[in-house]
Amino acid sequence: MAGGDVTAEISPNEARRIALTAQGFNASERDRAATPQRLRRTIGELGLLQIDSVNVLARAHYLPLFSRLGSYDRTALDRIMVERPRRFFEYWGHEASLLPIDSQPLFRWRMERARAGDGIWGRLQPYATTLRGEADALLERIAREGPLAASDIAEAVAEKGMWAWSEAKQALEWLFWSGLVAATHRRGSFERVYDLPERVLPRRVLDLPTPAAVDAQRALIGRAAKALGIATAGDLRDYYRLPAPDMAEPLRQLVEDGTLTPVKVRGWKQEAYLHAGAKAGRRLAGAALVSPFDPLVWHRPRTERLFGFRYRLEIYTPRHKREHGYYVLPFLLDGALVARVDLKADRGSGTLVVQQASLEPAAPPHAVEALLAELRRMAAWLDLGDVDAAAVARLGREAG
């Protein structure tokens, strides 16, 4: 909506405070016990938790709650993910995500497009057309036998010769993307287990009417805007990975009804949108390690725009070409990203290993001390007895 009326100008500092407040980075949040109720509320306020299989430190969905709430019982989140009746479900939000159950109807347009082979990975498209019979056969098997994972079908290959694992997994993923099956839980090495939606999701949710695509997308953009506080159209689109051609009309409607106000942020090239409920928090003091899959930083252009912090995930970069490391977490201190650390949980030795660390040029004098304290807090939360922080110690000597 580049042509909207810009009604206000906001400083970069105020924009950053608005964004951090909307994302739940309020120092007082860590002053209270992180009960299951607070975990649920935080997920609801964020609108989702991204799920990722990388486990060098901790699964991606655990970390954003720690960053905002401090230490909590990870098994409580495990229970929340599968509790009955379901309050959350897994689907493609921002990549694979844990989502509030009331948002399920808002993704049915995505499911319907997947059934037609649209908006999905290329290797899954044949299951919407030429291989639909194979997918339907697998769906019938789930209906008949109950929950299945790809490895269950892989075992049937040796016995019956009907499925290759890759074919089974692709068929299951197409069924999942299409909403014809739902994820009931994860098991073993974080493998997704599938079942019929009516055996996983609450009937009250399945019986809700399916909104038109434009209405659902408007609701998703509104949720993204509330979670971000202030954002460009690109930021809003990225939150739930909405198709670019579908953005203009729902965005226009949100401006028209007053949910969003076009604003200019000094130094930003793109027009921004301020959510009607956004506030610039006053208590941004405190420290937090931020996951690469945290909504605060997952859209890298936004991270650079908000914090002047250039951040790239180097997991898929060859080791010799990595600049900062394999699994690098930015360090948030008093409202600024001041350092980054490449972390690994060495569970054999019970140690949180800092493989690499670096300070940003504008990091304050107490950044190293604060980083060490936060690393110790994370180690205790992950049931690791020690922190191997030689890389951070070197930072202290260099800073000194």
Contacts in CASP RR format, 6 or more apart in sequence:
PFRMAT RR
TARGET T0000
AUTHOR 0000-0000-0000
METHOD contacts of the structure
MODEL  1
MAGGDVTAEISPNEARRIALTAQGFNASERDRAATPQRLRRTIGELGLLQ
IDSVNVLARAHYLPLFSRLGSYDRTALDRIMVERPRRFFEYWGHEASLLP
IDSQPLFRWRMERARAGDGIWGRLQPYATTLRGEADALLERIAREGPLAA
SDIAEAVAEKGMWAWSEAKQALEWLFWSGLVAATHRRGSFERVYDLPERV
LPRRVLDLPTPAAVDAQRALIGRAAKALGIATAGDLRDYYRLPAPDMAEP
LRQLVEDGTLTPVKVRGWKQEAYLHAGAKAGRRLAGAALVSPFDPLVWHR
PRTERLFGFRYRLEIYTPRHKREHGYYVLPFLLDGALVARVDLKADRGSG
TLVVQQASLEPAAPPHAVEALLAELRRMAAWLDLGDVDAAAVARLGREAG
1 233 0 8 1.000
1 248 0 8 1.000
1 251 0 8 1.000
1 252 0 8 1.000
1 255 0 8 1.000
1 262 0 8 1.000
1 271 0 8 1.000
1 273 0 8 1.000
2 271 0 8 1.000
3 271 0 8 1.000
4 255 0 8 1.000
4 262 0 8 1.000
4 271 0 8 1.000
5 262 0 8 1.000
6 262 0 8 1.000
6 263 0 8 1.000
6 264 0 8 1.000
6 271 0 8 1.000
7 261 0 8 1.000
7 262 0 8 1.000
7 263 0 8 1.000
8 261 0 8 1.000
8 263 0 8 1.000
8 264 0 8 1.000
8 274 0 8 1.000
9 263 0 8 1.000
9 264 0 8 1.000
9 265 0 8 1.000
9 266 0 8 1.000
10 18 0 8 1.000
10 230 0 8 1.000
10 263 0 8 1.000
10 264 0 8 1.000
10 265 0 8 1.000
10 266 0 8 1.000
10 272 0 8 1.000
10 274 0 8 1.000
11 265 0 8 1.000
11 266 0 8 1.000
12 265 0 8 1.000
12 266 0 8 1.000
12 267 0 8 1.000
12 268 0 8 1.000
12 306 0 8 1.000
14 280 0 8 1.000
15 230 0 8 1.000
15 265 0 8 1.000
15 268 0 8 1.000
15 272 0 8 1.000
15 306 0 8 1.000
16 306 0 8 1.000
16 307 0 8 1.000
16 335 0 8 1.000
17 280 0 8 1.000
17 281 0 8 1.000
17 284 0 8 1.000
17 335 0 8 1.000
18 229 0 8 1.000
18 230 0 8 1.000
18 274 0 8 1.000
18 278 0 8 1.000
18 279 0 8 1.000
18 280 0 8 1.000
18 281 0 8 1.000
19 228 0 8 1.000
19 229 0 8 1.000
19 230 0 8 1.000
19 231 0 8 1.000
19 296 0 8 1.000
19 306 0 8 1.000
20 26 0 8 1.000
20 281 0 8 1.000
20 284 0 8 1.000
20 296 0 8 1.000
20 335 0 8 1.000
21 229 0 8 1.000
21 278 0 8 1.000
21 279 0 8 1.000
21 280 0 8 1.000
21 281 0 8 1.000
21 284 0 8 1.000
22 226 0 8 1.000
22 227 0 8 1.000
22 228 0 8 1.000
22 229 0 8 1.000
22 230 0 8 1.000
22 275 0 8 1.000
22 278 0 8 1.000
22 279 0 8 1.000
23 46 0 8 1.000
23 68 0 8 1.000
23 227 0 8 1.000
23 228 0 8 1.000
23 295 0 8 1.000
23 296 0 8 1.000
24 42 0 8 1.000
24 45 0 8 1.000
24 68 0 8 1.000
25 67 0 8 1.000
25 68 0 8 1.000
25 284 0 8 1.000
25 288 0 8 1.000
25 296 0 8 1.000
25 332 0 8 1.000
25 335 0 8 1.000
26 281 0 8 1.000
26 283 0 8 1.000
26 284 0 8 1.000
27 283 0 8 1.000
27 284 0 8 1.000
27 285 0 8 1.000
27 286 0 8 1.000
28 283 0 8 1.000
29 68 0 8 1.000
29 69 0 8 1.000
30 68 0 8 1.000
30 69 0 8 1.000
30 70 0 8 1.000
30 286 0 8 1.000
32 38 0 8 1.000
34 65 0 8 1.000
34 69 0 8 1.000
34 70 0 8 1.000
34 71 0 8 1.000
34 72 0 8 1.000
34 73 0 8 1.000
36 76 0 8 1.000
36 79 0 8 1.000
36 80 0 8 1.000
38 69 0 8 1.000
39 65 0 8 1.000
39 69 0 8 1.000
39 72 0 8 1.000
39 76 0 8 1.000
39 77 0 8 1.000
39 80 0 8 1.000
40 80 0 8 1.000
40 87 0 8 1.000
40 88 0 8 1.000
42 65 0 8 1.000
42 68 0 8 1.000
42 69 0 8 1.000
43 49 0 8 1.000
43 65 0 8 1.000
43 80 0 8 1.000
43 88 0 8 1.000
43 98 0 8 1.000
43 100 0 8 1.000
44 100 0 8 1.000
45 226 0 8 1.000
45 227 0 8 1.000
46 64 0 8 1.000
46 227 0 8 1.000
46 295 0 8 1.000
47 99 0 8 1.000
47 100 0 8 1.000
47 103 0 8 1.000
47 223 0 8 1.000
47 227 0 8 1.000
48 93 0 8 1.000
48 94 0 8 1.000
48 97 0 8 1.000
48 98 0 8 1.000
48 99 0 8 1.000
48 100 0 8 1.000
48 240 0 8 1.000
48 295 0 8 1.000
49 60 0 8 1.000
49 61 0 8 1.000
49 64 0 8 1.000
49 65 0 8 1.000
49 97 0 8 1.000
49 98 0 8 1.000
50 60 0 8 1.000
50 61 0 8 1.000
50 94 0 8 1.000
50 95 0 8 1.000
50 96 0 8 1.000
50 97 0 8 1.000
50 293 0 8 1.000
50 295 0 8 1.000
50 298 0 8 1.000
51 59 0 8 1.000
51 60 0 8 1.000
51 61 0 8 1.000
51 90 0 8 1.000
51 95 0 8 1.000
51 96 0 8 1.000
51 97 0 8 1.000
51 98 0 8 1.000
52 59 0 8 1.000
52 60 0 8 1.000
52 61 0 8 1.000
52 95 0 8 1.000
52 96 0 8 1.000
52 293 0 8 1.000
53 59 0 8 1.000
53 190 0 8 1.000
54 60 0 8 1.000
54 315 0 8 1.000
54 327 0 8 1.000
55 190 0 8 1.000
56 326 0 8 1.000
56 327 0 8 1.000
56 343 0 8 1.000
56 344 0 8 1.000
56 345 0 8 1.000
57 63 0 8 1.000
57 327 0 8 1.000
57 329 0 8 1.000
57 343 0 8 1.000
57 344 0 8 1.000
57 345 0 8 1.000
57 382 0 8 1.000
58 74 0 8 1.000
58 345 0 8 1.000
58 382 0 8 1.000
59 190 0 8 1.000
60 291 0 8 1.000
60 292 0 8 1.000
60 293 0 8 1.000
61 77 0 8 1.000
61 98 0 8 1.000
62 74 0 8 1.000
62 77 0 8 1.000
63 289 0 8 1.000
63 290 0 8 1.000
63 291 0 8 1.000
63 293 0 8 1.000
63 294 0 8 1.000
64 291 0 8 1.000
64 293 0 8 1.000
64 294 0 8 1.000
64 295 0 8 1.000
65 72 0 8 1.000
65 77 0 8 1.000
66 72 0 8 1.000
66 289 0 8 1.000
66 378 0 8 1.000
66 381 0 8 1.000
67 288 0 8 1.000
67 289 0 8 1.000
67 290 0 8 1.000
67 291 0 8 1.000
67 294 0 8 1.000
67 296 0 8 1.000
67 332 0 8 1.000
68 288 0 8 1.000
70 377 0 8 1.000
70 381 0 8 1.000
71 377 0 8 1.000
71 380 0 8 1.000
71 381 0 8 1.000
72 381 0 8 1.000
80 87 0 8 1.000
80 88 0 8 1.000
81 88 0 8 1.000
81 90 0 8 1.000
81 98 0 8 1.000
81 185 0 8 1.000
81 186 0 8 1.000
82 184 0 8 1.000
82 185 0 8 1.000
85 202 0 8 1.000
86 101 0 8 1.000
86 200 0 8 1.000
86 201 0 8 1.000
86 202 0 8 1.000
86 205 0 8 1.000
87 100 0 8 1.000
87 101 0 8 1.000
88 98 0 8 1.000
88 99 0 8 1.000
88 100 0 8 1.000
88 101 0 8 1.000
89 98 0 8 1.000
89 99 0 8 1.000
89 101 0 8 1.000
89 104 0 8 1.000
89 182 0 8 1.000
89 183 0 8 1.000
89 200 0 8 1.000
89 201 0 8 1.000
90 96 0 8 1.000
90 97 0 8 1.000
90 98 0 8 1.000
90 99 0 8 1.000
90 182 0 8 1.000
90 183 0 8 1.000
90 192 0 8 1.000
91 97 0 8 1.000
91 99 0 8 1.000
91 104 0 8 1.000
91 107 0 8 1.000
91 176 0 8 1.000
91 179 0 8 1.000
91 182 0 8 1.000
91 183 0 8 1.000
92 107 0 8 1.000
92 110 0 8 1.000
92 177 0 8 1.000
92 241 0 8 1.000
93 99 0 8 1.000
93 107 0 8 1.000
93 240 0 8 1.000
93 241 0 8 1.000
94 238 0 8 1.000
94 239 0 8 1.000
94 240 0 8 1.000
94 241 0 8 1.000
94 295 0 8 1.000
94 298 0 8 1.000
95 241 0 8 1.000
99 107 0 8 1.000
101 201 0 8 1.000
101 202 0 8 1.000
101 205 0 8 1.000
102 205 0 8 1.000
103 219 0 8 1.000
103 220 0 8 1.000
103 223 0 8 1.000
104 201 0 8 1.000
104 205 0 8 1.000
104 206 0 8 1.000
104 208 0 8 1.000
105 205 0 8 1.000
105 208 0 8 1.000
105 209 0 8 1.000
105 210 0 8 1.000
105 211 0 8 1.000
105 216 0 8 1.000
106 211 0 8 1.000
106 216 0 8 1.000
106 217 0 8 1.000
106 219 0 8 1.000
106 220 0 8 1.000
107 216 0 8 1.000
108 210 0 8 1.000
108 211 0 8 1.000
108 216 0 8 1.000
109 210 0 8 1.000
109 211 0 8 1.000
109 212 0 8 1.000
109 213 0 8 1.000
109 216 0 8 1.000
109 217 0 8 1.000
110 119 0 8 1.000
110 177 0 8 1.000
111 177 0 8 1.000
111 178 0 8 1.000
111 179 0 8 1.000
113 119 0 8 1.000
113 120 0 8 1.000
114 120 0 8 1.000
114 124 0 8 1.000
114 128 0 8 1.000
114 174 0 8 1.000
114 177 0 8 1.000
114 178 0 8 1.000
114 179 0 8 1.000
115 128 0 8 1.000
115 178 0 8 1.000
115 180 0 8 1.000
116 128 0 8 1.000
117 124 0 8 1.000
117 125 0 8 1.000
117 128 0 8 1.000
117 129 0 8 1.000
119 243 0 8 1.000
120 128 0 8 1.000
120 174 0 8 1.000
120 177 0 8 1.000
121 173 0 8 1.000
123 170 0 8 1.000
124 170 0 8 1.000
124 173 0 8 1.000
124 174 0 8 1.000
124 177 0 8 1.000
127 134 0 8 1.000
127 135 0 8 1.000
127 170 0 8 1.000
127 171 0 8 1.000
127 174 0 8 1.000
127 175 0 8 1.000
128 174 0 8 1.000
128 178 0 8 1.000
131 171 0 8 1.000
134 167 0 8 1.000
134 171 0 8 1.000
135 171 0 8 1.000
135 174 0 8 1.000
135 175 0 8 1.000
135 180 0 8 1.000
138 148 0 8 1.000
138 153 0 8 1.000
138 168 0 8 1.000
138 171 0 8 1.000
138 172 0 8 1.000
138 175 0 8 1.000
139 175 0 8 1.000
139 180 0 8 1.000
139 181 0 8 1.000
141 148 0 8 1.000
142 148 0 8 1.000
142 181 0 8 1.000
142 194 0 8 1.000
142 195 0 8 1.000
142 196 0 8 1.000
143 196 0 8 1.000
146 195 0 8 1.000
146 196 0 8 1.000
146 199 0 8 1.000
147 184 0 8 1.000
147 193 0 8 1.000
147 194 0 8 1.000
147 195 0 8 1.000
147 199 0 8 1.000
148 172 0 8 1.000
148 193 0 8 1.000
148 194 0 8 1.000
148 195 0 8 1.000
149 172 0 8 1.000
149 187 0 8 1.000
149 191 0 8 1.000
149 192 0 8 1.000
149 193 0 8 1.000
149 194 0 8 1.000
150 165 0 8 1.000
150 168 0 8 1.000
150 169 0 8 1.000
150 172 0 8 1.000
150 191 0 8 1.000
150 192 0 8 1.000
151 165 0 8 1.000
151 191 0 8 1.000
153 163 0 8 1.000
153 165 0 8 1.000
153 168 0 8 1.000
153 172 0 8 1.000
154 163 0 8 1.000
154 165 0 8 1.000
154 168 0 8 1.000
156 162 0 8 1.000
156 163 0 8 1.000
157 163 0 8 1.000
157 164 0 8 1.000
157 165 0 8 1.000
157 168 0 8 1.000
172 181 0 8 1.000
172 192 0 8 1.000
172 194 0 8 1.000
175 181 0 8 1.000
175 194 0 8 1.000
176 182 0 8 1.000
176 183 0 8 1.000
176 192 0 8 1.000
176 194 0 8 1.000
179 197 0 8 1.000
180 197 0 8 1.000
181 194 0 8 1.000
181 195 0 8 1.000
181 196 0 8 1.000
181 197 0 8 1.000
182 194 0 8 1.000
182 195 0 8 1.000
182 196 0 8 1.000
182 197 0 8 1.000
182 200 0 8 1.000
182 201 0 8 1.000
183 192 0 8 1.000
183 193 0 8 1.000
183 194 0 8 1.000
183 200 0 8 1.000
184 193 0 8 1.000
184 194 0 8 1.000
184 195 0 8 1.000
184 199 0 8 1.000
184 200 0 8 1.000
185 193 0 8 1.000
186 192 0 8 1.000
186 193 0 8 1.000
187 193 0 8 1.000
197 206 0 8 1.000
198 206 0 8 1.000
211 219 0 8 1.000
213 246 0 8 1.000
214 246 0 8 1.000
214 249 0 8 1.000
214 250 0 8 1.000
214 253 0 8 1.000
215 250 0 8 1.000
217 242 0 8 1.000
217 246 0 8 1.000
217 247 0 8 1.000
217 250 0 8 1.000
218 250 0 8 1.000
218 253 0 8 1.000
218 254 0 8 1.000
220 239 0 8 1.000
220 240 0 8 1.000
220 242 0 8 1.000
221 236 0 8 1.000
221 237 0 8 1.000
221 240 0 8 1.000
221 242 0 8 1.000
221 247 0 8 1.000
221 250 0 8 1.000
221 251 0 8 1.000
221 254 0 8 1.000
222 236 0 8 1.000
222 254 0 8 1.000
222 259 0 8 1.000
222 260 0 8 1.000
222 275 0 8 1.000
223 239 0 8 1.000
223 240 0 8 1.000
224 231 0 8 1.000
224 235 0 8 1.000
224 236 0 8 1.000
224 239 0 8 1.000
224 240 0 8 1.000
225 231 0 8 1.000
225 236 0 8 1.000
225 254 0 8 1.000
225 259 0 8 1.000
225 260 0 8 1.000
225 273 0 8 1.000
225 275 0 8 1.000
226 275 0 8 1.000
226 277 0 8 1.000
226 278 0 8 1.000
227 239 0 8 1.000
227 295 0 8 1.000
228 235 0 8 1.000
228 236 0 8 1.000
228 239 0 8 1.000
228 275 0 8 1.000
228 295 0 8 1.000
229 274 0 8 1.000
229 275 0 8 1.000
229 277 0 8 1.000
229 278 0 8 1.000
230 263 0 8 1.000
230 265 0 8 1.000
230 272 0 8 1.000
230 273 0 8 1.000
230 274 0 8 1.000
230 275 0 8 1.000
230 278 0 8 1.000
231 239 0 8 1.000
231 272 0 8 1.000
231 273 0 8 1.000
231 302 0 8 1.000
232 268 0 8 1.000
232 270 0 8 1.000
232 271 0 8 1.000
232 272 0 8 1.000
232 273 0 8 1.000
232 302 0 8 1.000
232 305 0 8 1.000
233 247 0 8 1.000
233 251 0 8 1.000
233 270 0 8 1.000
233 271 0 8 1.000
233 273 0 8 1.000
234 247 0 8 1.000
234 270 0 8 1.000
234 299 0 8 1.000
235 299 0 8 1.000
235 302 0 8 1.000
236 242 0 8 1.000
236 247 0 8 1.000
236 251 0 8 1.000
236 273 0 8 1.000
237 244 0 8 1.000
237 247 0 8 1.000
238 298 0 8 1.000
238 299 0 8 1.000
238 302 0 8 1.000
239 295 0 8 1.000
239 299 0 8 1.000
251 260 0 8 1.000
251 273 0 8 1.000
254 260 0 8 1.000
254 273 0 8 1.000
255 261 0 8 1.000
255 262 0 8 1.000
255 273 0 8 1.000
258 276 0 8 1.000
259 275 0 8 1.000
259 276 0 8 1.000
260 273 0 8 1.000
260 274 0 8 1.000
260 275 0 8 1.000
260 276 0 8 1.000
261 273 0 8 1.000
261 274 0 8 1.000
261 276 0 8 1.000
262 271 0 8 1.000
262 272 0 8 1.000
262 273 0 8 1.000
262 274 0 8 1.000
263 271 0 8 1.000
263 272 0 8 1.000
263 273 0 8 1.000
263 274 0 8 1.000
264 271 0 8 1.000
264 272 0 8 1.000
265 272 0 8 1.000
268 305 0 8 1.000
284 334 0 8 1.000
284 335 0 8 1.000
285 334 0 8 1.000
285 335 0 8 1.000
286 332 0 8 1.000
286 333 0 8 1.000
286 334 0 8 1.000
286 335 0 8 1.000
286 370 0 8 1.000
287 331 0 8 1.000
287 332 0 8 1.000
287 333 0 8 1.000
287 334 0 8 1.000
287 370 0 8 1.000
287 371 0 8 1.000
287 373 0 8 1.000
287 374 0 8 1.000
288 331 0 8 1.000
288 332 0 8 1.000
288 374 0 8 1.000
289 329 0 8 1.000
289 330 0 8 1.000
289 331 0 8 1.000
289 332 0 8 1.000
289 341 0 8 1.000
289 343 0 8 1.000
289 374 0 8 1.000
289 375 0 8 1.000
289 378 0 8 1.000
290 296 0 8 1.000
290 297 0 8 1.000
290 329 0 8 1.000
290 330 0 8 1.000
290 331 0 8 1.000
290 332 0 8 1.000
290 337 0 8 1.000
291 329 0 8 1.000
292 298 0 8 1.000
292 313 0 8 1.000
292 315 0 8 1.000
292 327 0 8 1.000
292 328 0 8 1.000
292 329 0 8 1.000
296 303 0 8 1.000
296 332 0 8 1.000
297 303 0 8 1.000
297 311 0 8 1.000
297 330 0 8 1.000
297 337 0 8 1.000
300 310 0 8 1.000
300 311 0 8 1.000
300 312 0 8 1.000
303 309 0 8 1.000
303 310 0 8 1.000
303 311 0 8 1.000
303 330 0 8 1.000
303 337 0 8 1.000
304 310 0 8 1.000
304 311 0 8 1.000
307 336 0 8 1.000
307 337 0 8 1.000
308 337 0 8 1.000
309 330 0 8 1.000
309 337 0 8 1.000
309 360 0 8 1.000
311 328 0 8 1.000
311 330 0 8 1.000
311 337 0 8 1.000
311 340 0 8 1.000
312 323 0 8 1.000
313 328 0 8 1.000
314 321 0 8 1.000
314 322 0 8 1.000
314 323 0 8 1.000
314 324 0 8 1.000
314 325 0 8 1.000
314 326 0 8 1.000
314 328 0 8 1.000
315 326 0 8 1.000
315 327 0 8 1.000
319 326 0 8 1.000
324 340 0 8 1.000
324 342 0 8 1.000
324 356 0 8 1.000
324 358 0 8 1.000
325 342 0 8 1.000
325 355 0 8 1.000
325 356 0 8 1.000
326 342 0 8 1.000
326 344 0 8 1.000
326 355 0 8 1.000
327 342 0 8 1.000
327 343 0 8 1.000
327 344 0 8 1.000
328 340 0 8 1.000
328 341 0 8 1.000
328 342 0 8 1.000
328 343 0 8 1.000
328 356 0 8 1.000
329 340 0 8 1.000
329 341 0 8 1.000
329 343 0 8 1.000
330 337 0 8 1.000
330 339 0 8 1.000
330 340 0 8 1.000
331 337 0 8 1.000
331 338 0 8 1.000
331 339 0 8 1.000
331 340 0 8 1.000
331 341 0 8 1.000
331 367 0 8 1.000
331 370 0 8 1.000
331 371 0 8 1.000
331 374 0 8 1.000
332 338 0 8 1.000
333 339 0 8 1.000
333 363 0 8 1.000
333 364 0 8 1.000
333 367 0 8 1.000
333 370 0 8 1.000
333 371 0 8 1.000
334 364 0 8 1.000
336 360 0 8 1.000
336 362 0 8 1.000
337 360 0 8 1.000
338 359 0 8 1.000
338 360 0 8 1.000
338 362 0 8 1.000
338 363 0 8 1.000
338 364 0 8 1.000
338 367 0 8 1.000
339 357 0 8 1.000
339 358 0 8 1.000
339 359 0 8 1.000
339 360 0 8 1.000
339 363 0 8 1.000
339 367 0 8 1.000
339 368 0 8 1.000
339 371 0 8 1.000
339 395 0 8 1.000
340 357 0 8 1.000
340 358 0 8 1.000
340 360 0 8 1.000
341 354 0 8 1.000
341 356 0 8 1.000
341 357 0 8 1.000
341 371 0 8 1.000
341 375 0 8 1.000
341 391 0 8 1.000
341 392 0 8 1.000
342 354 0 8 1.000
342 355 0 8 1.000
342 356 0 8 1.000
342 357 0 8 1.000
343 352 0 8 1.000
343 353 0 8 1.000
343 354 0 8 1.000
343 355 0 8 1.000
343 375 0 8 1.000
343 378 0 8 1.000
344 352 0 8 1.000
344 353 0 8 1.000
344 355 0 8 1.000
345 351 0 8 1.000
345 352 0 8 1.000
345 353 0 8 1.000
345 382 0 8 1.000
345 384 0 8 1.000
346 352 0 8 1.000
346 353 0 8 1.000
346 384 0 8 1.000
346 388 0 8 1.000
347 384 0 8 1.000
349 386 0 8 1.000
350 384 0 8 1.000
350 385 0 8 1.000
350 386 0 8 1.000
351 379 0 8 1.000
351 384 0 8 1.000
351 385 0 8 1.000
351 386 0 8 1.000
351 387 0 8 1.000
351 388 0 8 1.000
352 375 0 8 1.000
352 378 0 8 1.000
352 379 0 8 1.000
352 382 0 8 1.000
352 384 0 8 1.000
352 385 0 8 1.000
352 386 0 8 1.000
352 387 0 8 1.000
352 388 0 8 1.000
353 388 0 8 1.000
354 375 0 8 1.000
354 387 0 8 1.000
354 388 0 8 1.000
354 389 0 8 1.000
354 390 0 8 1.000
354 391 0 8 1.000
354 392 0 8 1.000
355 391 0 8 1.000
356 391 0 8 1.000
357 371 0 8 1.000
357 391 0 8 1.000
357 392 0 8 1.000
357 394 0 8 1.000
357 395 0 8 1.000
358 395 0 8 1.000
359 367 0 8 1.000
359 368 0 8 1.000
359 395 0 8 1.000
359 398 0 8 1.000
359 399 0 8 1.000
363 399 0 8 1.000
365 399 0 8 1.000
367 399 0 8 1.000
368 392 0 8 1.000
368 395 0 8 1.000
368 396 0 8 1.000
368 399 0 8 1.000
371 392 0 8 1.000
371 395 0 8 1.000
372 387 0 8 1.000
372 389 0 8 1.000
372 392 0 8 1.000
375 387 0 8 1.000
375 389 0 8 1.000
375 392 0 8 1.000
376 387 0 8 1.000
379 385 0 8 1.000
379 386 0 8 1.000
379 387 0 8 1.000
END
